[in-house]
Amino acid sequence: MPFLSASLARVKPSATIAVTDKARALKAAGRNVIGLGAGEPDFDTPANIKLAAIHAIEAGKTKYTDVGGIPELKEAIIAKFQRENGLTYKPNQIIVGTGGKQVLYNALMATLNPGDEVIIPAPYWVSYPEMVALAGGESVPVVCPASSGFKLRPDDLEKAITPKTKWIILCSPSNPTGAAYTRTELKAITDVLVKHPHVWVMTDDMYEHLVYDDFQFATPAQVEPKLYERTLTVNGVSKAYCMTGWRIGYAGGPADLIKAMATIQSQSTSNPSSIAQWASVEALNGPQDFIPVHNKVFKERRDLVVSMLNQAKGIECPRPEGAFYVYPSCAGTIGKTSPSGKVIANDEDFVTELLESEGVAVVQGSAFGLGPAFRISYATKTSDLEDACKRIQRFCGNLR
């Protein structure tokens, strides 16, 4: 359509949203479908957080707020960064946005010029390269195979850096793989970045609290203080606090960058929801005891899914350190024929045939920059996960 912007040609729709929408449509049509595409906890938002939102409504806290967030939420974020990450920020170094995605997008829009490069370890969240493209930059994917634990190796980072490199985006624990960097692994990465002062660090810590087996989370500016002045540390309340629909993300970083991001936000969405902001104050300042309770369930689900998928013919599923995703390889199914007669040529064929044949919706690994694989979100009830894994086993067993 000639009327539309040419920049749309640089961007693909979100594969994870597309799978979720397709699963919903099939369910509405009467199909028995188990959707494992959405990265959304099935737990309800804790009662104290919901009550804080109700109180905010009753108190009339429903007006416009400061573009970058209410002072009370900024103070709660400052306290969180100090308490949990050993990072010290002032209010002018904090911004609150409508979800972590907006915070990341605003940072890229505020900093990228045509030709600027952004290093993105692959597998990556589907939105990173698309946001870079919308901002006029160029993504530089660096493949991180299963043999390296889906983690960026220092030598590969060094090779990817050029004079045009502006950012590296790190996500730990990772969407889509659940891989998480140890402090030692992060130090090896930050040692490389210290040598390249023109490269800034954007770290997506949205899954910070979702780690298992005594894993200790760390974030780059915490591991290497020399990077503090060129690191944007992004986080939010969506995952750990079961507040995906509330749409609150935040970041701490250099004051000049935060100011530039606020300028972008002021001319696009302006402030995030006032009610969601007050709920987030309670989330960050209130009781945190539900998080380990949820994590115990997530760990049990992870172990169930990993065990059952590794019993499926042609599937190999590593055990991740965090988040609520697994990223199994389906290389052993490529070239085989499904019950419908379709030859599986790639991971997109695999997930399409799996959905059509068994009613299990997952996302193809090629959408995340590394296949043949697929992503499963185990943030859904255990009985559904067990049923879905049995269907995957049956599907793979029927391939010829």
PyMOL commands that set and color helices and strands:
alter all, ss='L'
color gray80, all
select helices_A, chain A and resi 6-10+15-28+47-58+71-85+91-93+100-111+127-134+146-148+154-160+183-194+220-223+225-230+244-246+255-266+274-285+290-309+331-333+347-358+365-368+382-397
alter helices_A, ss='H'
color red, helices_A
select strands_A, chain A and resi 34-35+94-97+117-122+138-143+165-171+200-204+231-236+249-252+325-326+360-361+363-364+374-377
alter strands_A, ss='S'
color yellow, strands_A
deselect
rebuild
show_as cartoon
